[in-house]
């Protein structure tokens, strides 16, 4: 099995859970409505994400329509995404537009980046565009293209630096909340049992009084004995035999609370083929023999009745 492929698939699945989470959809809409800025979630390993017309500023959207989008933009993006692995980072491109990326981390690793749309923190002017226009022409843009880009550049949104920094502070707080959400999600998944194990437990608990074999359980859940052993051990930390014995002992403990039930009868009722086998398992998992367990339970009930009186 290719480890890199498995790892990438797991990363993709984790990212899909994030980007499709109702929490992100709700916050993204509120963020865009309140600030007028775009908000995008990209996989951390995707160093230069594909363009997003809704996400980009008018200037960047037009620039990226070309198949040979400016190299300065690519360099700015690469610098931003590389530097934002552990903390929020902001860069300015050659055209003076700012963009910020904020990491979303889980399990000590950066899974994704929250990124804002491009925006000015100082109002653009025609004088400022002169140098930018020269650079665009040098990169291959025609006179008509430069004119179109200038118009878009002049109409790109501008925010006071204090307002922009306040927006980034709010976004950083959401990134922390989003990271906590992801961590909870991953913990829940690690503790979730595969369907194979769930079905096996149901079958075992329904047939404890009978002889439960590995082949029978594997056949019931529809997998090979090798695969079942591996999955069951990974999920429960026990072998099938150990789990069966533990469940039988737990059921026996309940039956032993009834003084009318003889130890020998209880042993066979919960699926043991001999009294000695039952005694060994009970001692192993409870720490005392079945008889001693019953004596202790009887003594504790007597004390409780005495105290209640």
ChimeraX attribute file (.defattr): number of C-alpha atoms within 10 A of each C-alpha:
attribute: neighborCount
match mode: 1-to-1
recipient: residues
	/A:1	5
	/A:2	6
	/A:3	8
	/A:4	9
	/A:5	10
	/A:6	11
	/A:7	11
	/A:8	12
	/A:9	12
	/A:10	12
	/A:11	17
	/A:12	15
	/A:13	11
	/A:14	18
	/A:15	19
	/A:16	12
	/A:17	13
	/A:18	24
	/A:19	16
	/A:20	10
	/A:21	14
	/A:22	11
	/A:23	13
	/A:24	18
	/A:25	13
	/A:26	10
	/A:27	14
	/A:28	17
	/A:29	12
	/A:30	12
	/A:31	18
	/A:32	15
	/A:33	11
	/A:34	10
	/A:35	13
	/A:36	12
	/A:37	20
	/A:38	20
	/A:39	22
	/A:40	17
	/A:41	19
	/A:42	22
	/A:43	22
	/A:44	23
	/A:45	17
	/A:46	12
	/A:47	15
	/A:48	19
	/A:49	14
	/A:50	9
	/A:51	12
	/A:52	14
	/A:53	13
	/A:54	13
	/A:55	18
	/A:56	21
	/A:57	23
	/A:58	21
	/A:59	20
	/A:60	24
	/A:61	18
	/A:62	17
	/A:63	22
	/A:64	18
	/A:65	11
	/A:66	10
	/A:67	7
	/A:68	10
	/A:69	16
	/A:70	18
	/A:71	10
	/A:72	14
	/A:73	18
	/A:74	15
	/A:75	13
	/A:76	18
	/A:77	21
	/A:78	15
	/A:79	16
	/A:80	23
	/A:81	27
	/A:82	15
	/A:83	17
	/A:84	21
	/A:85	21
	/A:86	14
	/A:87	13
	/A:88	22
	/A:89	19
	/A:90	18
	/A:91	18
	/A:92	17
	/A:93	15
	/A:94	16
	/A:95	20
	/A:96	18
	/A:97	22
	/A:98	19
	/A:99	19
	/A:100	23
	/A:101	30
	/A:102	29
	/A:103	29
	/A:104	30
	/A:105	22
	/A:106	19
	/A:107	11
	/A:108	8
	/A:109	12
	/A:110	19
	/A:111	22
	/A:112	28
	/A:113	24
	/A:114	21
	/A:115	24
	/A:116	24
	/A:117	21
	/A:118	25
	/A:119	24
	/A:120	21
	/A:121	17
	/A:122	13
	/A:123	14
	/A:124	18
	/A:125	12
	/A:126	11
	/A:127	8
	/A:128	13
	/A:129	17
	/A:130	12
	/A:131	12
	/A:132	18
	/A:133	19
	/A:134	12
	/A:135	17
	/A:136	20
	/A:137	13
	/A:138	10
	/A:139	14
	/A:140	12
	/A:141	19
	/A:142	12
	/A:143	12
	/A:144	9
	/A:145	15
	/A:146	19
	/A:147	13
	/A:148	14
	/A:149	23
	/A:150	19
	/A:151	13
	/A:152	18
	/A:153	24
	/A:154	17
	/A:155	15
	/A:156	18
	/A:157	19
	/A:158	17
	/A:159	14
	/A:160	11
	/A:161	12
	/A:162	10
	/A:163	12
	/A:164	18
	/A:165	13
	/A:166	11
	/A:167	16
	/A:168	20
	/A:169	13
	/A:170	11
	/A:171	22
	/A:172	19
	/A:173	12
	/A:174	17
	/A:175	21
	/A:176	15
	/A:177	14
	/A:178	20
	/A:179	21
	/A:180	15
	/A:181	15
	/A:182	22
	/A:183	16
	/A:184	13
	/A:185	15
	/A:186	15
	/A:187	11
	/A:188	11
	/A:189	11
	/A:190	10
	/A:191	10
	/A:192	11
	/A:193	16
	/A:194	12
	/A:195	10
	/A:196	18
	/A:197	21
	/A:198	14
	/A:199	15
	/A:200	20
	/A:201	18
	/A:202	10
	/A:203	16
	/A:204	20
	/A:205	14
	/A:206	10
	/A:207	14
	/A:208	18
	/A:209	16
	/A:210	14
	/A:211	12
	/A:212	17
	/A:213	13
	/A:214	16
	/A:215	13
	/A:216	14
	/A:217	22
	/A:218	19
	/A:219	14
	/A:220	13
	/A:221	16
	/A:222	12
	/A:223	14
	/A:224	13
	/A:225	15
	/A:226	11
	/A:227	11
	/A:228	22
	/A:229	18
	/A:230	11
	/A:231	17
	/A:232	21
	/A:233	14
	/A:234	13
	/A:235	16
	/A:236	13
	/A:237	11
	/A:238	14
	/A:239	15
	/A:240	21
	/A:241	11
	/A:242	13
	/A:243	17
	/A:244	21
	/A:245	20
	/A:246	18
	/A:247	16
	/A:248	24
	/A:249	26
	/A:250	15
	/A:251	17
	/A:252	22
	/A:253	18
	/A:254	10
	/A:255	20
	/A:256	21
	/A:257	14
	/A:258	11
	/A:259	11
	/A:260	8
	/A:261	11
	/A:262	12
	/A:263	19
	/A:264	15
	/A:265	14
	/A:266	22
	/A:267	26
	/A:268	16
	/A:269	17
	/A:270	21
	/A:271	20
	/A:272	23
	/A:273	14
	/A:274	11
	/A:275	14
	/A:276	12
	/A:277	11
	/A:278	25
	/A:279	19
	/A:280	14
	/A:281	19
	/A:282	23
	/A:283	15
	/A:284	14
	/A:285	14
	/A:286	14
	/A:287	12
	/A:288	15
	/A:289	17
	/A:290	24
	/A:291	12
	/A:292	12
	/A:293	18
	/A:294	19
	/A:295	14
	/A:296	13
	/A:297	14
	/A:298	15
	/A:299	12
	/A:300	12
	/A:301	11
	/A:302	12
	/A:303	12
	/A:304	11
	/A:305	10
	/A:306	9
	/A:307	8
	/A:308	7
	/A:309	6
